[in-house]
Amino acid sequence: MSTEEELAKDLGPLAALTIGIGTMIGAGIFVLPGTAVARAGPLAAATFVLGGIIALFTALSASELGTAMPKSGGAYFYVNHALGPLFGSITGWANWIGLAFASAFYMYGFGEYVNALVGIGGLALGPLTLSAGQLIGFVGALLFISVNYFGAKETGTLQILIVMTLLGILGLFTVVGLLNADLASLRPIAPPGTTAEVLPVTAVVFVSFLGFVQITSVAEEIKDPGRNLPRAVIGSVVIVTVVYALFLLVLLAAVPNELVADNDTAVVDAAELLFGQYGALGFGFGAIGAGLLLIGGLLATASSANASILSSSRINFAMGREKIVTPKLNEIHPRFGTPYKSIAITGGLILLFLVVGNLELLATAGSVLHLIVYGLLNIALIVMREADPEDYEPDFEVPFYPFVPIIGAIVSFALIAYIEPVVIILSVLFVGFAALWYLLYARRKVESSGILANWILDRSETMPDAAVSAATSVQPEKSTYRVMVPLANPETEKHLITLASAIAKQRDGTVVAVNVANVPDQTSLEAARDRGAYDAANELLDRAKTDAETFGVDVETHVILSHRAFEEVFDAATMYDADMTVMGWGENSHGSPGRAESAIDELAHNLPSDFLVYKHRDFDPSRILVPTAGGPDSALSAAVAQTLRAEFDAEVTLLHVADDTDAGQAFLREWAAEHDLEDATLRVETGDVESRIAEAATDATLLIIGATEKGLLSRLVRGSLVLDVLDDVDCSVLLAETQHKRGLRERVFGTRDRATGENKSESEAETRA
């Protein structure tokens, strides 16, 4: 039995709060004011407030999800759990790589700030040239990656020191700025043309609010997450919004707006101007002020990089735990208690991105990907609230539901429209990559299908067919070998479920139990629903689910109200993406008024799945007889026999009726080897095929036989081999039909040879069963 790794709870409330603040306070203070003021004037402060309000909607949703599911991975885990692994893959990759890009970008900026202090040259390594900023950033990244590698507790302590020092420097600047503030500098508050720039500028500065959700990425390591996580998430957004707005207002009130607009070093230049006024005291306060803000820039970029490395490695860890990426990333260091492989891989990506060089475009793409993540996170909250699974018990609940998550989702997606089109295209391509990664790689490995898919499938009878088909089509392949069982008779339910569960268990699949409740044409389906038509059906399905779960397989149950019985089975097999349909055959199952062709044969030849029809005489798979003449449907008979042998330790006998005994022995030995049944008992007989099968079946408890391929005309003239055998033997019978469809010519005149395209003779069709 596998054991899930757990992370130590080393992060206190202050450490969690500073992860969010430290990630957010960076570009918003030291880079973006120049751009914002140039486009929006004094309204630039309002754009930061608006960005904070928008972020607060998602922060509220993240807080509820975090207290309900305090697991490593944060937004990735919530989206994956609620919306399923397809959206989980998109969220995980977007969040993880977006943070890795951002971390490299922060470290590049860190290197530039350090270089402004020490002034070193670049480094040429053959065709590769590293600038001073890249080189210093590379060394700094190694330092922070190592700190994360050795433990979250050390990371949290360092984060507290960095953030507190940074806030102290910004606080000192704010006090000096207030002493020199002139409100006249803020007028006019909205210069001509700036009002229209509020939303576009908000989209630009929103990159400054990408840190609060990262607190949920380390939720598994936070002490008392039910109490501390909402405080940290919501508190970080509120604190950073107040700091941004107050700082920018003071900046614009204390120095000429022209000094700030389009100035990437506006904060440092403003500090030199403000602190320089006190130079009469005999000290170089201007240089000291500029130096303090330069150090602040260093701390801001360093804290953002440190928090991003911490959070991104945890997302990578959570993706490994859910098998979106290899589960080997789950390994916890025996000494440091950290997901060291995740940190190492994330660190390697950061270093690679640093070496590549110009990361600004990639960092902006990371911002778009984060907005996609935020939109999906709000939708995830709505799904969890509406589905209301038993284990969803948040300690904090979003106020004014559902308006908060709906607004949060809409605004997050809408802000993407204000990003550069090239970046949007790159982000769309990245989302496509994440979706393909799931469909081509992770789908075969993940196990959980998500709350949304299960919620839709549980209500398939009332949901649009397109929604049910979409939910089914993206189910994880690990459990997508789907054995559908249409149930109607309580007396045969256990036998059919036992057979279906055995097949599903051997293929690591899912049993889909369906009850097609036949409603008279005179009664509307809505009226039948109101009259409690589901009650009896659900009792049968509940019993089937209990029986199937004894095999340890996943089970889905569905009730379908329909005016059509057999046709609805066909539709259900398509809707639920069945790989095999296991159906009982009662006295009237193979007939339908007004039809020349039997209904059961119609289904067997047209279902988009393999098809087993079970004629019940007590289910006992201890001694199985498989007659074969090498036809395509007998291969399915062999596969079912293998499955039952593995599950029930059955004895399997293969029967071949031939004119020449030696040739028959050679054929049967070769056929058995091809179908992995070499250890089965081989029995070769001569004479009438139907009689020999009936005689051999006297020693069997279960006969598995491939369906006839004869068409309607042949059956009307000469009868059917399969139907006669079913009436002659005393044991239970499985009729096996492989997936294929017939055209009109085949339906009337018989089977077309799959190699030559010509119609087979009636005798050939019969002996190929």
Buried (B, 14 or more C-beta within 10 A) or exposed (E): EEEEBEBBBBBBBBBBBBBBBBBBBBBBBBBBBBBBBBBBBBBBBBBBBBBBEBBBBBBBBBBBBBBBBBBBBBBBBBBBBBBBBBBBBBBBBBBBBBBBBBBBBBBBBBBBBBBBEEEEEEEEEEEEEBBBBBBBBBEBBBEBBEBBBBBBBBBBBBBBEBBBBBBEBBEBBBEBBEEEBEEEBBEEEBBEEBEEBBBBBBBBBBBBBBBBBBBBBBBBBBBEBBBBBBBBBBBBBBBBBEBBBBBBBBBBBBBEBEBBBEBEBBBBBBBBBBBBEBEEEEEBBBBBBBBBBBBBBBBBBBBBBBBBBBBBBBBBBBBBBBBBBEBEBBBBBEEBBBBBBBBBBBBEBBBEBBBEEEBEEBBBBBBBBBBBBBBBBBBBBBBBBEBEBEEBEBBBEBEEBEEBBBBBBEBBBBBBEBBEEEBBEBBEEBBEBBBEBBBEBBBEBBEBBBBBBBBBBBEBBEBEEEBBBEBBEBBBBBBBBBBBBBBBEEEBBBBBBBBBBBBBBBBBBBBBBBBBBBBEEEEEBEEBBEEEBBEEBBEBBEBBBEBBBEBEBBBBBBBBBBBBBBBBBBBBBBBBBBBBBBBBBEEEBBEBEEEEBBBBBBBBBBBBBBBBBBBBBEBBBEBBBBBBBBBBBBBBBBBBBBBBBEBBEBBBBBBBBBEEEEEBBEBBBEBBEEBEBEEBEBBBBEEEBBEBBBBBBEEBBBBBBBBBBBBBBBBEEEEBBBBEBBEBBEBBBBBBBBBBEBEEEBBEBBBBEEEEEEBBEBEBBBBBB
